[in-house]
Amino acid sequence: MIVTLLSLPASVLGNEAALRYGRHRAITAVMVASAAVGVAIGLNGDRSQELNELLNELGRKKVAATTEWHRVQGEWQTRAGSQAFDAKRSELERLKQELDQLPNVRLRKLEELKARQHQLQMEEFLDRFEISNSV
């Protein structure tokens, strides 16, 4: 699969290099690069276990970083998303309505007090006398 994907760009780039630098130089450069890659692979053959462990560790760290990223992103959406804003806005609008109604509530309470004033005065007056002394 990888060879199929790399073959077309390699062919085009090889042709361009052959036209620009000459066929002999282009082929020599590719052969030297291939030899260098082969030597590097050969020298690191005994380190394959270390490389596998390193790759596994990097994979675990990537998974941990991705998990943390998703957690932080979710937290950000919760704190700064439109839901939190809309909830806070609704609460503030409700509190503003309550504040706007305070003068009306005060007037209503005063009217209730005036309506009950006579009753409260009578109760206060009658509370001064004990029923047992009324006979």
N, CA, C and O atoms as a GROMACS GRO file, in nm:
protein
  540
    1MET      N    1   0.083  -0.120   0.000
    1MET     CA    2   0.000   0.000   0.000
    1MET      C    3   0.087   0.126   0.000
    1MET      O    4   0.067   0.217  -0.080
    2ILE      N    5   0.185   0.128   0.091
    2ILE     CA    6   0.272   0.245   0.101
    2ILE      C    7   0.356   0.259  -0.026
    2ILE      O    8   0.378   0.370  -0.074
    3VAL      N    9   0.401   0.146  -0.079
    3VAL     CA   10   0.483   0.148  -0.202
    3VAL      C   11   0.402   0.207  -0.316
    3VAL      O   12   0.454   0.285  -0.396
    4THR      N   13   0.273   0.171  -0.324
    4THR     CA   14   0.187   0.224  -0.429
    4THR      C   15   0.173   0.375  -0.417
    4THR      O   16   0.175   0.447  -0.517
    5LEU      N   17   0.158   0.423  -0.294
    5LEU     CA   18   0.143   0.567  -0.273
    5LEU      C   19   0.271   0.644  -0.302
    5LEU      O   20   0.266   0.757  -0.349
    6LEU      N   21   0.384   0.583  -0.274
    6LEU     CA   22   0.512   0.652  -0.292
    6LEU      C   23   0.569   0.638  -0.432
    6LEU      O   24   0.656   0.717  -0.471
    7SER      N   25   0.523   0.540  -0.510
    7SER     CA   26   0.585   0.514  -0.640
    7SER      C   27   0.564   0.628  -0.739
    7SER      O   28   0.658   0.665  -0.809
    8LEU      N   29   0.445   0.684  -0.747
    8LEU     CA   30   0.419   0.791  -0.842
    8LEU      C   31   0.500   0.916  -0.810
    8LEU      O   32   0.566   0.969  -0.899
    9PRO      N   33   0.498   0.968  -0.684
    9PRO     CA   34   0.581   1.084  -0.655
    9PRO      C   35   0.730   1.056  -0.674
    9PRO      O   36   0.804   1.144  -0.719
   10ALA      N   37   0.776   0.933  -0.642
   10ALA     CA   38   0.917   0.899  -0.660
   10ALA      C   39   0.953   0.902  -0.808
   10ALA      O   40   1.060   0.950  -0.844
   11SER      N   41   0.866   0.850  -0.892
   11SER     CA   42   0.891   0.848  -1.036
   11SER      C   43   0.899   0.990  -1.092
   11SER      O   44   0.989   1.023  -1.168
   12VAL      N   45   0.804   1.074  -1.052
   12VAL     CA   46   0.801   1.212  -1.102
   12VAL      C   47   0.923   1.289  -1.052
   12VAL      O   48   0.988   1.359  -1.129
   13LEU      N   49   0.954   1.276  -0.922
   13LEU     CA   50   1.070   1.347  -0.868
   13LEU      C   51   1.201   1.295  -0.928
   13LEU      O   52   1.293   1.373  -0.952
   14GLY      N   53   1.210   1.162  -0.951
   14GLY     CA   54   1.329   1.107  -1.015
   14GLY      C   55   1.347   1.160  -1.155
   14GLY      O   56   1.459   1.194  -1.195
   15ASN      N   57   1.240   1.170  -1.231
   15ASN     CA   58   1.246   1.225  -1.366
   15ASN      C   59   1.288   1.372  -1.364
   15ASN      O   60   1.372   1.414  -1.444
   16GLU      N   61   1.231   1.450  -1.273
   16GLU     CA   62   1.267   1.591  -1.262
   16GLU      C   63   1.414   1.608  -1.224
   16GLU      O   64   1.483   1.694  -1.278
   17ALA      N   65   1.462   1.524  -1.130
   17ALA     CA   66   1.603   1.531  -1.090
   17ALA      C   67   1.693   1.493  -1.206
   17ALA      O   68   1.798   1.553  -1.225
   18ALA      N   69   1.652   1.390  -1.285
   18ALA     CA   70   1.732   1.349  -1.401
   18ALA      C   71   1.739   1.460  -1.505
   18ALA      O   72   1.844   1.482  -1.565
   19LEU      N   73   1.629   1.529  -1.526
   19LEU     CA   74   1.629   1.640  -1.624
   19LEU      C   75   1.712   1.757  -1.574
   19LEU      O   76   1.784   1.820  -1.651
   20ARG      N   77   1.703   1.786  -1.445
   20ARG     CA   78   1.771   1.904  -1.391
   20ARG      C   79   1.921   1.879  -1.369
   20ARG      O   80   2.003   1.964  -1.406
   21TYR      N   81   1.958   1.765  -1.311
   21TYR     CA   82   2.098   1.740  -1.272
   21TYR      C   83   2.168   1.638  -1.362
   21TYR      O   84   2.289   1.620  -1.350
   22GLY      N   85   2.098   1.576  -1.449
   22GLY     CA   86   2.155   1.471  -1.534
   22GLY      C   87   2.121   1.335  -1.477
   22GLY      O   88   2.111   1.316  -1.356
   23ARG      N   89   2.104   1.239  -1.568
   23ARG     CA   90   2.058   1.107  -1.527
   23ARG      C   91   2.161   1.038  -1.438
   23ARG      O   92   2.125   0.978  -1.337
   24HIS      N   93   2.286   1.046  -1.474
   24HIS     CA   94   2.392   0.979  -1.399
   24HIS      C   95   2.399   1.032  -1.254
   24HIS      O   96   2.407   0.953  -1.160
   25ARG      N   97   2.397   1.164  -1.237
   25ARG     CA   98   2.402   1.223  -1.103
   25ARG      C   99   2.278   1.186  -1.021
   25ARG      O  100   2.290   1.153  -0.903
   26ALA      N  101   2.160   1.191  -1.082
   26ALA     CA  102   2.036   1.159  -1.011
   26ALA      C  103   2.038   1.015  -0.962
   26ALA      O  104   2.003   0.989  -0.847
   27ILE      N  105   2.079   0.923  -1.047
   27ILE     CA  106   2.083   0.782  -1.008
   27ILE      C  107   2.187   0.761  -0.898
   27ILE      O  108   2.162   0.687  -0.803
   28THR      N  109   2.302   0.827  -0.910
   28THR     CA  110   2.406   0.815  -0.807
   28THR      C  111   2.355   0.865  -0.672
   28THR      O  112   2.378   0.802  -0.569
   29ALA      N  113   2.286   0.979  -0.672
   29ALA     CA  114   2.232   1.035  -0.547
   29ALA      C  115   2.131   0.941  -0.483
   29ALA      O  116   2.131   0.922  -0.362
   30VAL      N  117   2.044   0.882  -0.564
   30VAL     CA  118   1.943   0.790  -0.511
   30VAL      C  119   2.011   0.665  -0.455
   30VAL      O  120   1.971   0.614  -0.351
   31MET      N  121   2.112   0.616  -0.524
   31MET     CA  122   2.182   0.496  -0.476
   31MET      C  123   2.256   0.524  -0.344
   31MET      O  124   2.255   0.439  -0.255
   32VAL      N  125   2.320   0.640  -0.332
   32VAL     CA  126   2.390   0.675  -0.208
   32VAL      C  127   2.289   0.689  -0.094
   32VAL      O  128   2.314   0.642   0.017
   33ALA      N  129   2.177   0.754  -0.121
   33ALA     CA  130   2.073   0.769  -0.017
   33ALA      C  131   2.020   0.633   0.025
   33ALA      O  132   1.999   0.609   0.144
   34SER      N  133   1.997   0.544  -0.071
   34SER     CA  134   1.947   0.409  -0.039
   34SER      C  135   2.048   0.333   0.045
   34SER      O  136   2.012   0.263   0.140
   35ALA      N  137   2.176   0.346   0.009
   35ALA     CA  138   2.280   0.278   0.085
   35ALA      C  139   2.286   0.332   0.228
   35ALA      O  140   2.301   0.255   0.323
   36ALA      N  141   2.275   0.464   0.244
   36ALA     CA  142   2.278   0.524   0.378
   36ALA      C  143   2.161   0.476   0.463
   36ALA      O  144   2.179   0.447   0.581
   37VAL      N  145   2.043   0.467   0.406
   37VAL     CA  146   1.926   0.418   0.478
   37VAL      C  147   1.945   0.272   0.516
   37VAL      O  148   1.911   0.231   0.627
   38GLY      N  149   2.000   0.192   0.423
   38GLY     CA  150   2.025   0.051   0.452
   38GLY      C  151   2.125   0.033   0.565
   38GLY      O  152   2.106  -0.052   0.652
   39VAL      N  153   2.233   0.113   0.565
   39VAL     CA  154   2.333   0.105   0.672
   39VAL      C  155   2.271   0.146   0.805
   39VAL      O  156   2.294   0.081   0.907
   40ALA      N  157   2.192   0.253   0.804
   40ALA     CA  158   2.128   0.300   0.928
   40ALA      C  159   2.035   0.193   0.985
   40ALA      O  160   2.033   0.170   1.106
   41ILE      N  161   1.959   0.128   0.899
   41ILE     CA  162   1.869   0.020   0.945
   41ILE      C  163   1.951  -0.096   0.998
   41ILE      O  164   1.917  -0.155   1.101
   42GLY      N  165   2.059  -0.130   0.928
   42GLY     CA  166   2.143  -0.241   0.972
   42GLY      C  167   2.210  -0.216   1.105
   42GLY      O  168   2.217  -0.307   1.188
   43LEU      N  169   2.257  -0.096   1.127
   43LEU     CA  170   2.324  -0.064   1.254
   43LEU      C  171   2.226  -0.058   1.371
   43LEU      O  172   2.265  -0.082   1.486
   44ASN      N  173   2.103  -0.027   1.343
   44ASN     CA  174   2.003  -0.016   1.451
   44ASN      C  175   1.920  -0.143   1.465
   44ASN      O  176   1.820  -0.142   1.536
   45GLY      N  177   1.958  -0.249   1.400
   45GLY     CA  178   1.883  -0.375   1.407
   45GLY      C  179   1.876  -0.431   1.548
   45GLY      O  180   1.773  -0.486   1.587
   46ASP      N  181   1.984  -0.418   1.624
   46ASP     CA  182   1.984  -0.472   1.760
   46ASP      C  183   1.910  -0.381   1.857
   46ASP      O  184   1.887  -0.419   1.972
   47ARG      N  185   1.874  -0.265   1.814
   47ARG     CA  186   1.800  -0.170   1.898
   47ARG      C  187   1.650  -0.173   1.874
   47ARG      O  188   1.577  -0.086   1.921
   48SER      N  189   1.605  -0.271   1.802
   48SER     CA  190   1.463  -0.274   1.768
   48SER      C  191   1.375  -0.285   1.893
   48SER      O  192   1.267  -0.226   1.897
   49GLN      N  193   1.420  -0.359   1.994
   49GLN     CA  194   1.343  -0.370   2.118
   49GLN      C  195   1.332  -0.234   2.186
   49GLN      O  196   1.224  -0.196   2.233
   50GLU      N  197   1.443  -0.160   2.192
   50GLU     CA  198   1.441  -0.026   2.252
   50GLU      C  199   1.350   0.067   2.175
   50GLU      O  200   1.274   0.145   2.232
   51LEU      N  201   1.358   0.057   2.041
   51LEU     CA  202   1.272   0.142   1.959
   51LEU      C  203   1.125   0.108   1.978
   51LEU      O  204   1.040   0.197   1.984
   52ASN      N  205   1.094  -0.022   1.990
   52ASN     CA  206   0.955  -0.062   2.014
   52ASN      C  207   0.905  -0.009   2.148
   52ASN      O  208   0.793   0.040   2.158
   53GLU      N  209   0.990  -0.020   2.252
   53GLU     CA  210   0.951   0.032   2.383
   53GLU      C  211   0.930   0.182   2.377
   53GLU      O  212   0.835   0.235   2.436
   54LEU      N  213   1.019   0.252   2.306
   54LEU     CA  214   1.007   0.396   2.293
   54LEU      C  215   0.879   0.433   2.218
   54LEU      O  216   0.807   0.524   2.258
   55LEU      N  217   0.851   0.360   2.111
   55LEU     CA  218   0.728   0.385   2.035
   55LEU      C  219   0.604   0.356   2.120
   55LEU      O  220   0.507   0.431   2.114
   56ASN      N  221   0.607   0.248   2.198
   56ASN     CA  222   0.494   0.217   2.286
   56ASN      C  223   0.474   0.326   2.390
   56ASN      O  224   0.361   0.366   2.419
   57GLU      N  225   0.584   0.375   2.447
   57GLU     CA  226   0.574   0.482   2.547
   57GLU      C  227   0.519   0.610   2.484
   57GLU      O  228   0.435   0.678   2.542
   58LEU      N  229   0.567   0.640   2.364
   58LEU     CA  230   0.514   0.758   2.295
   58LEU      C  231   0.366   0.742   2.264
   58LEU      O  232   0.290   0.838   2.272
   59GLY      N  233   0.326   0.621   2.227
   59GLY     CA  234   0.183   0.594   2.202
   59GLY      C  235   0.099   0.616   2.327
   59GLY      O  236  -0.008   0.676   2.321
   60ARG      N  237   0.150   0.565   2.441
   60ARG     CA  238   0.075   0.583   2.568
   60ARG      C  239   0.065   0.731   2.603
   60ARG      O  240  -0.040   0.778   2.647
   61LYS      N  241   0.176   0.803   2.583
   61LYS     CA  242   0.173   0.946   2.614
   61LYS      C  243   0.078   1.022   2.522
   61LYS      O  244   0.012   1.117   2.564
   62LYS      N  245   0.072   0.978   2.397
   62LYS     CA  246  -0.021   1.042   2.303
   62LYS      C  247  -0.165   1.019   2.347
   62LYS      O  248  -0.247   1.111   2.344
   63VAL      N  249  -0.196   0.895   2.387
   63VAL     CA  250  -0.332   0.863   2.433
   63VAL      C  251  -0.365   0.946   2.557
   63VAL      O  252  -0.475   1.000   2.568
   64ALA      N  253  -0.270   0.956   2.651
   64ALA     CA  254  -0.294   1.035   2.773
   64ALA      C  255  -0.313   1.182   2.739
   64ALA      O  256  -0.401   1.247   2.795
   65ALA      N  257  -0.232   1.234   2.647
   65ALA     CA  258  -0.245   1.374   2.609
   65ALA      C  259  -0.378   1.399   2.538
   65ALA      O  260  -0.442   1.502   2.561
   66THR      N  261  -0.419   1.306   2.453
   66THR     CA  262  -0.547   1.321   2.383
   66THR      C  263  -0.663   1.317   2.481
   66THR      O  264  -0.758   1.394   2.470
   67THR      N  265  -0.656   1.226   2.577
   67THR     CA  266  -0.761   1.217   2.680
   67THR      C  267  -0.768   1.346   2.760
   67THR      O  268  -0.877   1.399   2.784
   68GLU      N  269  -0.654   1.397   2.801
   68GLU     CA  270  -0.651   1.523   2.877
   68GLU      C  271  -0.704   1.638   2.793
   68GLU      O  272  -0.777   1.724   2.843
   69TRP      N  273  -0.669   1.639   2.667
   69TRP     CA  274  -0.717   1.744   2.577
   69TRP      C  275  -0.870   1.742   2.569
   69TRP      O  276  -0.934   1.846   2.578
   70HIS      N  277  -0.927   1.624   2.553
   70HIS     CA  278  -1.073   1.614   2.545
   70HIS      C  279  -1.138   1.655   2.677
   70HIS      O  280  -1.243   1.719   2.678
   71ARG      N  281  -1.075   1.619   2.788
   71ARG     CA  282  -1.131   1.659   2.918
   71ARG      C  283  -1.129   1.811   2.933
   71ARG      O  284  -1.229   1.871   2.974
   72VAL      N  285  -1.016   1.872   2.900
   72VAL     CA  286  -1.003   2.017   2.914
   72VAL      C  287  -1.097   2.088   2.817
   72VAL      O  288  -1.157   2.190   2.851
   73GLN      N  289  -1.109   2.034   2.697
   73GLN     CA  290  -1.198   2.094   2.599
   73GLN      C  291  -1.344   2.086   2.647
   73GLN      O  292  -1.420   2.182   2.631
   74GLY      N  293  -1.382   1.973   2.705
   74GLY     CA  294  -1.517   1.960   2.759
   74GLY      C  295  -1.541   2.056   2.873
   74GLY      O  296  -1.648   2.117   2.883
   75GLU      N  297  -1.441   2.071   2.960
   75GLU     CA  298  -1.452   2.166   3.071
   75GLU      C  299  -1.466   2.309   3.019
   75GLU      O  300  -1.545   2.388   3.071
   76TRP      N  301  -1.390   2.340   2.916
   76TRP     CA  302  -1.398   2.474   2.857
   76TRP      C  303  -1.538   2.498   2.800
   76TRP      O  304  -1.595   2.605   2.818
   77GLN      N  305  -1.593   2.398   2.730
   77GLN     CA  306  -1.727   2.414   2.675
   77GLN      C  307  -1.830   2.433   2.785
   77GLN      O  308  -1.925   2.509   2.770
   78THR      N  309  -1.809   2.362   2.896
   78THR     CA  310  -1.901   2.376   3.008
   78THR      C  311  -1.894   2.516   3.068
   78THR      O  312  -1.996   2.579   3.096
   79ARG      N  313  -1.771   2.563   3.089
   79ARG     CA  314  -1.754   2.693   3.153
   79ARG      C  315  -1.783   2.810   3.061
   79ARG      O  316  -1.846   2.908   3.101
   80ALA      N  317  -1.736   2.800   2.937
   80ALA     CA  318  -1.745   2.915   2.847
   80ALA      C  319  -1.845   2.894   2.735
   80ALA      O  320  -1.860   2.981   2.649
   81GLY      N  321  -1.913   2.782   2.734
   81GLY     CA  322  -2.007   2.754   2.627
   81GLY      C  323  -2.133   2.838   2.639
   81GLY      O  324  -2.152   2.910   2.736
   82SER      N  325  -2.217   2.827   2.540
   82SER     CA  326  -2.339   2.907   2.537
   82SER      C  327  -2.438   2.865   2.646
   82SER      O  328  -2.519   2.946   2.689
   83GLN      N  329  -2.433   2.740   2.690
   83GLN     CA  330  -2.527   2.696   2.794
   83GLN      C  331  -2.504   2.772   2.924
   83GLN      O  332  -2.599   2.819   2.986
   84ALA      N  333  -2.378   2.783   2.964
   84ALA     CA  334  -2.348   2.854   3.088
   84ALA      C  335  -2.386   3.001   3.075
   84ALA      O  336  -2.442   3.060   3.167
   85PHE      N  337  -2.357   3.059   2.959
   85PHE     CA  338  -2.392   3.199   2.937
   85PHE      C  339  -2.543   3.219   2.940
   85PHE      O  340  -2.593   3.312   3.004
   86ASP      N  341  -2.616   3.132   2.871
   86ASP     CA  342  -2.762   3.144   2.867
   86ASP      C  343  -2.822   3.126   3.006
   86ASP      O  344  -2.916   3.197   3.042
   87ALA      N  345  -2.770   3.032   3.084
   87ALA     CA  346  -2.822   3.011   3.219
   87ALA      C  347  -2.797   3.133   3.306
   87ALA      O  348  -2.887   3.176   3.379
   88LYS      N  349  -2.677   3.190   3.299
   88LYS     CA  350  -2.645   3.308   3.377
   88LYS      C  351  -2.732   3.426   3.333
   88LYS      O  352  -2.779   3.504   3.415
   89ARG      N  353  -2.753   3.438   3.202
   89ARG     CA  354  -2.835   3.548   3.151
   89ARG      C  355  -2.980   3.535   3.200
   89ARG      O  356  -3.041   3.634   3.241
   90SER      N  357  -3.033   3.414   3.196
   90SER     CA  358  -3.171   3.393   3.244
   90SER      C  359  -3.182   3.427   3.392
   90SER      O  360  -3.279   3.490   3.435
   91GLU      N  361  -3.083   3.385   3.470
   91GLU     CA  362  -3.084   3.417   3.613
   91GLU      C  363  -3.080   3.568   3.636
   91GLU      O  364  -3.153   3.620   3.720
   92LEU      N  365  -2.996   3.637   3.563
   92LEU     CA  366  -2.985   3.782   3.578
   92LEU      C  367  -3.113   3.853   3.535
   92LEU      O  368  -3.154   3.952   3.596
   93GLU      N  369  -3.177   3.803   3.429
   93GLU     CA  370  -3.304   3.863   3.385
   93GLU      C  371  -3.412   3.844   3.492
   93GLU      O  372  -3.491   3.934   3.517
   94ARG      N  373  -3.414   3.725   3.553
   94ARG     CA  374  -3.512   3.698   3.660
   94ARG      C  375  -3.488   3.791   3.780
   94ARG      O  376  -3.582   3.847   3.836
   95LEU      N  377  -3.360   3.807   3.817
   95LEU     CA  378  -3.328   3.896   3.929
   95LEU      C  379  -3.362   4.040   3.898
   95LEU      O  380  -3.405   4.114   3.987
   96LYS      N  381  -3.343   4.081   3.774
   96LYS     CA  382  -3.378   4.219   3.735
   96LYS      C  383  -3.529   4.241   3.745
   96LYS      O  384  -3.574   4.347   3.790
   97GLN      N  385  -3.606   4.141   3.704
   97GLN     CA  386  -3.752   4.153   3.716
   97GLN      C  387  -3.793   4.165   3.862
   97GLN      O  388  -3.882   4.244   3.896
   98GLU      N  389  -3.729   4.086   3.948
   98GLU     CA  390  -3.760   4.096   4.091
   98GLU      C  391  -3.726   4.235   4.143
   98GLU      O  392  -3.802   4.293   4.220
   99LEU      N  393  -3.612   4.286   4.101
   99LEU     CA  394  -3.569   4.419   4.145
   99LEU      C  395  -3.666   4.525   4.094
   99LEU      O  396  -3.700   4.618   4.167
  100ASP      N  397  -3.710   4.511   3.971
  100ASP     CA  398  -3.805   4.607   3.915
  100ASP      C  399  -3.940   4.603   3.988
  100ASP      O  400  -4.010   4.703   3.992
  101GLN      N  401  -3.975   4.488   4.046
  101GLN     CA  402  -4.103   4.473   4.115
  101GLN      C  403  -4.099   4.516   4.261
  101GLN      O  404  -4.203   4.522   4.326
  102LEU      N  405  -3.979   4.546   4.314
  102LEU     CA  406  -3.968   4.583   4.455
  102LEU      C  407  -4.056   4.703   4.493
  102LEU      O  408  -4.121   4.698   4.597
  103PRO      N  409  -4.060   4.810   4.416
  103PRO     CA  410  -4.150   4.921   4.454
  103PRO      C  411  -4.296   4.878   4.459
  103PRO      O  412  -4.370   4.922   4.547
  104ASN      N  413  -4.338   4.793   4.368
  104ASN     CA  414  -4.477   4.745   4.368
  104ASN      C  415  -4.503   4.656   4.490
  104ASN      O  416  -4.610   4.664   4.551
  105VAL      N  417  -4.407   4.574   4.525
  105VAL     CA  418  -4.422   4.489   4.642
  105VAL      C  419  -4.432   4.575   4.767
  105VAL      O  420  -4.514   4.548   4.855
  106ARG      N  421  -4.350   4.679   4.775
  106ARG     CA  422  -4.354   4.770   4.891
  106ARG      C  423  -4.490   4.838   4.901
  106ARG      O  424  -4.548   4.844   5.009
  107LEU      N  425  -4.541   4.887   4.790
  107LEU     CA  426  -4.673   4.953   4.792
  107LEU      C  427  -4.783   4.855   4.832
  107LEU      O  428  -4.872   4.890   4.909
  108ARG      N  429  -4.777   4.734   4.781
  108ARG     CA  430  -4.878   4.634   4.816
  108ARG      C  431  -4.874   4.601   4.965
  108ARG      O  432  -4.978   4.590   5.030
  109LYS      N  433  -4.752   4.586   5.019
  109LYS     CA  434  -4.739   4.557   5.162
  109LYS      C  435  -4.792   4.674   5.246
  109LYS      O  436  -4.857   4.653   5.348
  110LEU      N  437  -4.763   4.796   5.202
  110LEU     CA  438  -4.816   4.913   5.275
  110LEU      C  439  -4.968   4.916   5.271
  110LEU      O  440  -5.032   4.948   5.372
  111GLU      N  441  -5.027   4.884   5.156
  111GLU     CA  442  -5.173   4.882   5.145
  111GLU      C  443  -5.232   4.774   5.236
  111GLU      O  444  -5.334   4.796   5.300
  112GLU      N  445  -5.167   4.658   5.240
  112GLU     CA  446  -5.213   4.551   5.329
  112GLU      C  447  -5.204   4.595   5.474
  112GLU      O  448  -5.294   4.567   5.554
  113LEU      N  449  -5.097   4.663   5.509
  113LEU     CA  450  -5.080   4.711   5.646
  113LEU      C  451  -5.187   4.813   5.681
  113LEU      O  452  -5.243   4.810   5.791
  114LYS      N  453  -5.216   4.905   5.587
  114LYS     CA  454  -5.321   5.006   5.612
  114LYS      C  455  -5.458   4.939   5.626
  114LYS      O  456  -5.540   4.980   5.708
  115ALA      N  457  -5.481   4.836   5.544
  115ALA     CA  458  -5.610   4.767   5.551
  115ALA      C  459  -5.624   4.693   5.684
  115ALA      O  460  -5.735   4.681   5.735
  116ARG      N  461  -5.516   4.643   5.739
  116ARG     CA  462  -5.522   4.568   5.864
  116ARG      C  463  -5.491   4.655   5.985
  116ARG      O  464  -5.491   4.606   6.097
  117GLN      N  465  -5.466   4.784   5.963
  117GLN     CA  466  -5.425   4.872   6.072
  117GLN      C  467  -5.529   4.874   6.185
  117GLN      O  468  -5.493   4.862   6.302
  118HIS      N  469  -5.654   4.890   6.150
  118HIS     CA  470  -5.760   4.896   6.251
  118HIS      C  471  -5.766   4.765   6.329
  118HIS      O  472  -5.779   4.764   6.451
  119GLN      N  473  -5.757   4.653   6.255
  119GLN     CA  474  -5.762   4.522   6.320
  119GLN      C  475  -5.642   4.506   6.415
  119GLN      O  476  -5.660   4.460   6.528
  120LEU      N  477  -5.522   4.544   6.372
  120LEU     CA  478  -5.403   4.531   6.456
  120LEU      C  479  -5.412   4.621   6.580
  120LEU      O  480  -5.370   4.582   6.689
  121GLN      N  481  -5.467   4.742   6.562
  121GLN     CA  482  -5.481   4.832   6.678
  121GLN      C  483  -5.579   4.774   6.779
  121GLN      O  484  -5.556   4.782   6.900
  122MET      N  485  -5.687   4.714   6.730
  122MET     CA  486  -5.783   4.655   6.822
  122MET      C  487  -5.723   4.536   6.896
  122MET      O  488  -5.744   4.521   7.016
  123GLU      N  489  -5.647   4.453   6.825
  123GLU     CA  490  -5.584   4.338   6.890
  123GLU      C  491  -5.484   4.384   6.996
  123GLU      O  492  -5.476   4.326   7.104
  124GLU      N  493  -5.409   4.488   6.964
  124GLU     CA  494  -5.310   4.539   7.059
  124GLU      C  495  -5.382   4.596   7.184
  124GLU      O  496  -5.337   4.576   7.296
  125PHE      N  497  -5.491   4.665   7.161
  125PHE     CA  498  -5.567   4.721   7.273
  125PHE      C  499  -5.625   4.610   7.360
  125PHE      O  500  -5.615   4.615   7.483
  126LEU      N  501  -5.684   4.510   7.298
  126LEU     CA  502  -5.747   4.401   7.373
  126LEU      C  503  -5.645   4.312   7.444
  126LEU      O  504  -5.677   4.251   7.545
  127ASP      N  505  -5.525   4.306   7.392
  127ASP     CA  506  -5.421   4.224   7.455
  127ASP      C  507  -5.379   4.283   7.590
  127ASP      O  508  -5.316   4.214   7.669
  128ARG      N  509  -5.412   4.407   7.616
  128ARG     CA  510  -5.377   4.469   7.743
  128ARG      C  511  -5.465   4.415   7.859
  128ARG      O  512  -5.427   4.424   7.975
  129PHE      N  513  -5.580   4.361   7.823
  129PHE     CA  514  -5.672   4.315   7.926
  129PHE      C  515  -5.676   4.164   7.931
  129PHE      O  516  -5.674   4.097   7.828
  130GLU      N  517  -5.683   4.112   8.051
  130GLU     CA  518  -5.692   3.968   8.067
  130GLU      C  519  -5.837   3.928   8.075
  130GLU      O  520  -5.919   3.998   8.134
  131ILE      N  521  -5.869   3.816   8.014
  131ILE     CA  522  -6.008   3.770   8.010
  131ILE      C  523  -6.054   3.728   8.149
  131ILE      O  524  -6.172   3.744   8.181
  132SER      N  525  -5.967   3.677   8.231
  132SER     CA  526  -6.006   3.634   8.365
  132SER      C  527  -6.049   3.752   8.451
  132SER      O  528  -6.127   3.733   8.545
  133ASN      N  529  -6.003   3.874   8.424
  133ASN     CA  530  -6.042   3.993   8.501
  133ASN      C  531  -6.168   4.057   8.448
  133ASN      O  532  -6.216   4.153   8.508
  134SER      N  533  -6.224   4.009   8.341
  134SER     CA  534  -6.341   4.072   8.280
  134SER      C  535  -6.471   4.034   8.350
  134SER      O  536  -6.572   4.098   8.319
  135VAL      N  537  -6.479   3.942   8.436
  135VAL     CA  538  -6.602   3.897   8.503
  135VAL      C  539  -6.634   3.983   8.621
  135VAL      O  540  -6.734   3.960   8.689
   0.00000   0.00000   0.00000
